[in-house]
Amino acid sequence: MISERAEILKALRAGPVVLSRLVRGMDANLIQGRPAEGEWAIIEVLAHLADTEERALARTRAMLERDLPELPAYDPDALARERNYLAMALDEQLARFATLRMEQADLLAGLGDELWQRAGLHEEHGRITVQQLAAHTAGEDADHFAQIARMIPI
């Protein structure tokens, strides 16, 4: 039988490896260049992934510690401007993403069935469980990795 949780954990643990390989050896112009007006550069996508992972970890902890905690939404574009993603260092953001992701994966790996079903109230999406959040995070990885891959010249 295929375990959805095991598949989620595999995908989450693979994320930092895939991301690191995608951006290895890129020059600064490619990392910081925006493909079009209003679109994010590779460093901005990477910093977004790290910030998203930080929020996912905090949300997971909140759902495990409290009954139906409120999970506020945030504006990723506003955060990118506020934190100046474009000026961030690639290696620092890769390391931050990897550290946070491994912490999240380790936390999830230690959960029993009941804890995977703990829930919170997301401001935009309504009631979500730890498992749904983890699956969403894994899906977002695939989306953002493809976004980066499309920016790599052939």
URHU-V812751 format. One record per residue. N is the residue number from 1. RES is the residue in one letter. SS is DSSP state (A for helix, B for strand, O for the rest). PHI is phi in degrees with one decimal (* if undefined). D_CENTER is the distance of its C-alpha to the mean C-alpha in Angstrom with 2 decimals. Layout:
# URHU-V812751
{{N;RES;SS;PHI;D_CENTER} {N;RES;SS;PHI;D_CENTER}}
This chain:
# URHU-V812751
{{1;M;O;*;27.49} {2;I;O;-81.0;23.84} {3;S;O;-95.3;21.58} {4;E;A;-59.2;18.57} {5;R;A;-65.6;17.03} {6;A;A;-63.2;17.84} {7;E;A;-66.5;16.30} {8;I;A;-60.8;12.96} {9;L;A;-62.7;13.22} {10;K;A;-59.6;14.34} {11;A;A;-64.8;11.47} {12;L;A;-63.8;8.91} {13;R;A;-68.4;11.45} {14;A;A;-74.1;12.01} {15;G;A;-50.1;8.69} {16;P;A;-61.0;9.85} {17;V;A;-67.4;13.29} {18;V;A;-62.2;12.78} {19;L;A;-61.5;10.98} {20;S;A;-60.0;13.76} {21;R;A;-69.4;16.38} {22;L;A;-61.5;15.45} {23;V;A;-101.7;16.07} {24;R;O;-59.7;18.81} {25;G;O;76.7;22.04} {26;M;O;-74.1;21.08} {27;D;O;-85.4;23.33} {28;A;A;-59.0;22.50} {29;N;A;-62.3;23.82} {30;L;A;-71.7;21.41} {31;I;A;-65.0;18.36} {32;Q;A;-102.4;19.50} {33;G;O;-83.4;21.28} {34;R;O;-85.4;20.28} {35;P;O;-67.1;21.24} {36;A;O;-162.4;22.88} {37;E;O;-56.0;23.56} {38;G;O;84.2;20.77} {39;E;O;-103.2;18.09} {40;W;O;-84.2;15.48} {41;A;O;-77.8;16.28} {42;I;A;-56.4;14.22} {43;I;A;-63.5;13.75} {44;E;A;-69.5;12.56} {45;V;A;-63.5;9.84} {46;L;A;-64.1;8.89} {47;A;A;-64.5;9.34} {48;H;A;-61.7;7.34} {49;L;A;-59.8;4.11} {50;A;A;-65.8;5.88} {51;D;A;-65.7;7.05} {52;T;A;-64.3;4.47} {53;E;A;-64.7;4.05} {54;E;A;-59.8;7.71} {55;R;A;-70.7;8.38} {56;A;A;-62.4;7.26} {57;L;A;-63.9;9.44} {58;A;A;-63.9;12.05} {59;R;A;-67.3;12.24} {60;T;A;-59.9;12.73} {61;R;A;-60.9;15.33} {62;A;A;-61.4;16.96} {63;M;A;-67.2;17.44} {64;L;A;-76.4;18.91} {65;E;A;-93.9;21.15} {66;R;O;-131.6;22.42} {67;D;O;-80.2;23.73} {68;L;O;42.9;21.85} {69;P;B;-67.4;20.24} {70;E;B;-76.6;19.40} {71;L;B;-118.4;15.75} {72;P;O;-66.4;16.12} {73;A;O;-77.7;14.45} {74;Y;O;-146.4;13.77} {75;D;O;-98.1;14.51} {76;P;A;-61.2;11.85} {77;D;A;-68.0;14.92} {78;A;A;-64.7;16.84} {79;L;A;-64.8;14.28} {80;A;A;-60.8;14.19} {81;R;A;-69.7;17.97} {82;E;A;-59.8;18.38} {83;R;A;-90.5;16.46} {84;N;O;55.7;17.87} {85;Y;A;-51.2;14.90} {86;L;A;-60.3;17.56} {87;A;A;-92.4;19.42} {88;M;O;-75.3;16.76} {89;A;O;-86.4;17.42} {90;L;A;-57.0;15.48} {91;D;A;-60.2;16.26} {92;E;A;-65.2;15.23} {93;Q;A;-72.4;11.69} {94;L;A;-60.9;11.45} {95;A;A;-65.8;12.98} {96;R;A;-64.0;10.92} {97;F;A;-60.5;7.60} {98;A;A;-62.3;9.91} {99;T;A;-63.2;11.64} {100;L;A;-64.7;9.09} {101;R;A;-65.7;7.67} {102;M;A;-67.0;11.41} {103;E;A;-62.8;12.34} {104;Q;A;-64.5;10.27} {105;A;A;-62.9;11.68} {106;D;A;-64.5;15.03} {107;L;A;-60.9;15.17} {108;L;A;-64.3;14.60} {109;A;A;-62.0;17.04} {110;G;O;-89.7;19.67} {111;L;O;-87.0;19.73} {112;G;O;-83.0;22.73} {113;D;A;-52.5;22.97} {114;E;A;-62.2;23.74} {115;L;A;-72.5;20.73} {116;W;A;-64.0;18.29} {117;Q;O;-98.2;20.14} {118;R;O;-59.1;19.90} {119;A;B;-132.8;18.87} {120;G;B;-137.0;18.06} {121;L;B;-110.2;19.04} {122;H;B;-78.6;16.37} {123;E;O;-56.8;18.14} {124;E;O;-102.3;17.47} {125;H;O;-104.3;16.96} {126;G;B;78.3;19.45} {127;R;B;-70.8;19.53} {128;I;B;-132.7;16.48} {129;T;B;-97.4;16.53} {130;V;A;-55.9;14.37} {131;Q;A;-64.5;14.55} {132;Q;A;-64.0;13.68} {133;L;A;-63.0;10.51} {134;A;A;-64.2;9.56} {135;A;A;-65.0;10.86} {136;H;A;-62.0;9.11} {137;T;A;-60.9;5.57} {138;A;A;-62.4;7.52} {139;G;A;-66.6;9.13} {140;E;A;-63.9;6.62} {141;D;A;-54.6;6.15} {142;A;A;-57.6;9.91} {143;D;A;-62.8;10.37} {144;H;A;-74.1;8.85} {145;F;A;-64.5;10.54} {146;A;A;-65.0;13.60} {147;Q;A;-58.5;13.48} {148;I;A;-65.7;13.74} {149;A;A;-58.1;16.31} {150;R;A;-66.4;18.38} {151;M;A;-89.5;18.84} {152;I;O;-84.6;20.28} {153;P;O;-65.9;24.04} {154;I;O;-83.8;25.95}}
